[in-house]
Amino acid sequence: MPKDLRTYLDNLLEKRPQDVVVVDREIDPRYEACAVVEKFERENKFPLVFFKKIKDSKIPLVINLGATYERLALALGSPTVPQMVKDLATMEHNPLPVKEVSPKDAPVKEVILKGNDVDLDLLPILTHNEGDAGKYINAAALICKERGTNAVNVGIYRHQKQSKRQLGLMINPANHGNYVRAEYEDHNEPMEVALAIGHHPALNMAAVSKQAGVGRELEVAGAFLGEPLEVVKAETVNLMVPARCEIVIEGVVPPKKRHYEGPFGEWPHYYYKEGEQPYIEVTAITMRKNPIYQSIHSAHFEHNIIGAAPRLGSLFRRIQEAVPSLTGVNMPISGAARAHCYISVKKRAEGEPKQAALAAFVTDPNIKLVIVVDDDVDVFNETQVLWALAMRFQADRDLV
């Protein structure tokens, strides 16, 4: 059976049942769902939480899926987290072409809503944090095509619910998706998009991997899955969408039109950015008959971990291209799993540590600090890394 969110949940329940919490009582989508997850977090617990009943919606919710590296390693079939990083790098280097299926074989086509039937209020969209501007979709892989080349780009951004048929679109200016959008706008053309919600973790991990240039994320998702990603034609836009998704939202981004958006709690655990932003005019919603809605616990551990894991694979691959003696890469949670990078190398020549650090900076612009250590230091053990910094580092010689 092809892999999707449901096969992953079944595997998780079989292999790590202690990682799953099911909440039967009705939960308010405004703050309460995230408050439950945060209560666990304050007890140093990070379970996947499945809410069966969300107020004002018939659709259940899963959140905190990506809050531990161990659960993501399970998704990839990796025995350990350090091995997961190496596996991600290998898989990313060997993408698999997508596999098109017919609508009758695509669960996401079981329910199709167009025109006046389109209603975002059907979904249990959460208000995550007290200072957020409103309800946000934050676990959707946005699919679009580069103008001129038709290269398919996928990324995860934030989407404020602005009306029943309108979603905000806030893309970090450094992300490829923003370059794609800007090119359409330069030619006064709308950009077609599709938001894929609820699939195997491989899809979202591929969406936030750091690819060189626009595109390849759907093929990388297939590599992470270990099988071609099944796709099907969208209903109202000229895009292929994951066939085994729980929910797909289709729409267009009109050029040179803006709507006030934000703020929203982001990965640095701060509210970030508000102002005029592009938006999506929703043209269709397709879903399974009994879909599961997925959200990310924004501005908390899941937000950091789910974004860091695939970046680690990208970093490992790109650094290893510059320094073949690379042995390990980690982005510790102490740096929000974005800003700090620990690298270990089996040094063969002078200059390798500097090359490794520069390759990391080039790969991910969020990195502010890189520490390079010898291969006898476990980069996943922060105590060892900081010991090496204290005992082996000399600023006049080793600081770049």
SVG drawing of the C-alpha trace seen along z (x, -y; Angstrom):
<svg xmlns="http://www.w3.org/2000/svg" viewBox="-23 -47 70 50">
<polyline fill="none" stroke="black" stroke-width="0.4" points="0.0,0.0 1.4,-3.5 2.6,-5.5 0.6,-8.5 -0.3,-10.1 -2.5,-7.1 0.2,-4.5 2.6,-6.5 0.2,-6.8 -0.3,-3.1 3.4,-2.5 3.9,-4.9 1.2,-3.2 2.9,0.1 6.5,-1.0 6.2,-3.9 2.7,-3.8 4.0,-5.9 4.4,-8.7 0.7,-9.1 -2.0,-10.8 -5.6,-10.8 -8.0,-13.4 -11.7,-12.4 -13.4,-15.5 -14.2,-18.6 -11.4,-21.1 -11.6,-24.8 -9.5,-25.6 -8.7,-29.0 -5.7,-28.5 -6.9,-25.3 -5.5,-22.7 -2.0,-24.3 -2.4,-24.8 -2.8,-21.0 0.4,-20.4 2.3,-23.1 1.3,-21.5 3.0,-18.3 6.0,-20.4 6.4,-22.0 6.6,-18.5 9.4,-17.7 7.0,-15.5 6.5,-15.8 3.8,-13.4 1.8,-13.5 -1.6,-14.6 -4.8,-13.5 -7.9,-15.5 -11.0,-13.7 -13.4,-16.6 -12.6,-20.2 -15.3,-22.8 -17.3,-23.9 -15.8,-21.3 -16.4,-17.6 -12.8,-17.0 -10.3,-15.7 -6.9,-17.2 -3.3,-15.9 -0.6,-18.2 3.0,-17.8 3.8,-15.0 7.3,-16.4 8.3,-17.3 11.0,-14.7 13.8,-13.6 13.1,-10.0 9.6,-10.1 11.0,-11.6 13.7,-8.9 11.0,-6.3 9.2,-7.9 12.3,-7.4 13.2,-4.0 16.4,-5.2 17.6,-3.3 19.1,-6.4 19.0,-10.2 22.7,-10.5 22.0,-7.8 18.8,-9.7 20.9,-12.7 23.1,-10.6 20.1,-8.8 18.4,-12.2 21.5,-13.3 21.7,-10.1 18.0,-10.1 18.0,-13.7 20.7,-13.0 18.6,-10.2 15.1,-11.7 12.3,-9.6 10.0,-10.8 6.4,-11.3 3.7,-8.7 0.5,-10.1 -2.7,-8.2 -6.3,-8.6 -8.8,-10.6 -10.6,-7.3 -7.4,-6.1 -6.8,-9.3 -8.3,-9.4 -8.0,-13.2 -10.7,-13.3 -13.4,-11.6 -14.9,-15.0 -14.7,-18.0 -15.9,-21.4 -16.0,-24.2 -17.7,-27.6 -20.1,-28.5 -19.4,-25.2 -15.8,-26.3 -15.7,-27.1 -12.5,-27.2 -14.7,-27.2 -15.2,-23.5 -11.6,-23.0 -10.5,-23.1 -8.0,-25.9 -6.3,-26.8 -5.5,-30.1 -2.1,-29.0 -0.7,-31.8 -2.2,-34.7 -0.6,-37.4 -1.4,-35.7 -3.5,-37.8 -6.1,-35.0 -6.4,-31.5 -3.5,-30.1 -2.9,-27.1 0.8,-26.3 1.4,-22.7 0.5,-22.9 3.0,-22.1 2.4,-24.9 2.9,-23.7 3.5,-26.2 5.2,-26.3 8.1,-28.5 7.0,-30.8 8.8,-29.9 10.4,-26.7 7.3,-25.0 9.7,-23.6 7.5,-22.6 8.4,-24.2 7.1,-23.2 7.5,-25.0 5.8,-25.5 4.7,-29.0 2.0,-30.6 -1.5,-31.2 -3.9,-33.4 -7.5,-32.6 -8.9,-36.0 -12.4,-34.9 -14.2,-31.7 -12.4,-31.8 -9.2,-33.8 -5.9,-32.9 -2.9,-35.1 0.4,-34.2 3.5,-35.2 6.7,-33.8 10.2,-34.6 11.8,-36.8 14.8,-34.4 12.7,-31.4 12.4,-30.1 8.7,-30.4 8.9,-34.1 11.1,-34.4 8.6,-32.3 5.7,-34.6 7.6,-37.8 8.3,-36.6 4.5,-36.2 3.9,-39.6 6.5,-41.2 4.5,-40.0 1.1,-41.0 0.0,-37.3 -1.7,-35.3 0.2,-32.4 -1.7,-29.1 -1.1,-27.3 -2.2,-24.2 -1.9,-23.6 -1.4,-19.9 -2.4,-19.2 -2.0,-15.9 0.4,-13.4 3.3,-11.2 6.0,-13.3 8.2,-12.8 6.3,-15.4 6.7,-18.3 10.3,-17.3 11.0,-17.5 9.2,-20.8 11.6,-22.4 14.7,-20.7 17.3,-23.1 17.5,-22.4 19.9,-24.1 17.5,-26.1 13.8,-25.9 12.1,-22.5 12.7,-18.8 10.9,-18.8 8.1,-16.3 10.8,-14.0 12.8,-14.3 9.6,-13.4 9.5,-10.2 13.1,-9.5 12.2,-10.1 9.1,-7.8 11.2,-5.1 8.6,-5.0 7.3,-7.5 5.0,-10.1 1.5,-9.5 0.0,-12.7 -3.2,-13.6 -4.4,-16.5 -5.9,-19.4 -9.5,-20.5 -9.2,-24.2 -5.4,-24.9 -2.9,-23.4 -0.9,-21.6 -0.3,-18.0 -1.1,-17.4 -0.4,-14.5 -3.1,-12.0 -3.0,-10.5 -3.3,-13.8 -6.0,-14.4 -7.0,-17.8 -5.9,-20.0 -6.8,-23.7 -6.5,-25.1 -6.3,-28.8 -4.6,-31.7 -2.4,-34.5 -3.6,-37.7 -0.7,-40.0 -0.1,-43.3 -2.9,-42.8 -2.3,-42.9 -4.1,-42.3 -2.9,-43.1 -1.4,-39.9 0.2,-39.0 1.7,-38.9 2.3,-35.2 4.4,-33.2 7.4,-31.9 10.3,-29.5 12.5,-31.9 9.7,-31.8 8.9,-35.5 6.0,-37.1 7.2,-38.0 6.2,-40.4 2.9,-42.1 1.8,-44.2 0.6,-44.1 1.1,-40.7 -0.1,-38.7 -3.1,-36.5 -4.7,-33.4 -8.2,-33.4 -9.4,-29.8 -11.0,-28.1 -11.5,-24.6 -11.1,-22.2 -10.7,-18.5 -10.4,-15.9 -11.0,-12.4 -14.5,-11.5 -13.3,-11.5 -10.1,-13.6 -7.6,-14.4 -6.4,-18.0 -2.8,-18.6 -1.3,-21.6 2.2,-22.4 2.7,-23.6 4.0,-27.0 6.8,-28.8 7.5,-25.7 9.6,-22.5 7.7,-21.0 8.2,-24.1 11.9,-23.9 12.4,-20.1 10.2,-19.5 12.1,-22.3 15.5,-21.2 15.5,-17.5 15.4,-17.9 17.8,-20.8 20.3,-18.5 20.2,-16.2 20.7,-19.1 23.5,-20.5 25.2,-17.1 25.1,-16.6 26.3,-20.2 29.0,-20.2 30.2,-16.8 30.6,-18.0 33.1,-20.6 34.7,-18.5 34.5,-14.7 35.8,-14.0 32.6,-15.2 31.3,-12.8 28.3,-14.6 26.0,-17.6 23.5,-18.9 21.4,-21.9 20.7,-21.9 17.5,-23.0 19.4,-25.5 19.7,-27.5 16.1,-27.0 17.3,-24.2 18.1,-26.9 20.6,-29.4 23.4,-27.2 25.2,-24.4 27.6,-21.8 29.8,-20.0 32.3,-17.2 35.1,-16.3 37.9,-13.8 40.4,-16.4 42.7,-15.5 44.0,-18.9 44.4,-22.4 41.4,-24.6 38.8,-21.9 37.0,-23.2 36.7,-26.7 35.4,-25.1 32.8,-23.1 31.6,-26.2 31.4,-28.3 29.4,-25.5 26.9,-25.5 26.4,-29.3 25.9,-29.1 23.3,-26.3 21.1,-27.9 21.0,-31.7 19.4,-31.2 22.6,-29.9 24.4,-32.5 27.0,-30.3 29.0,-27.3 31.2,-25.2 33.4,-22.6 34.9,-19.8 36.9,-16.7 35.2,-13.4 35.8,-12.2 33.1,-14.7 29.4,-13.7 27.7,-16.7 24.3,-15.4 25.7,-15.6 25.8,-19.3 27.8,-18.8 30.6,-17.3 30.5,-20.1 30.7,-22.8 33.5,-20.9 35.4,-20.9 34.7,-24.6 36.0,-25.3 39.1,-23.0 40.2,-23.1 39.2,-26.4 41.6,-29.4 40.0,-32.6 43.1,-34.2 43.7,-31.1 40.4,-29.4 37.8,-32.2 36.8,-33.0"/>
</svg>
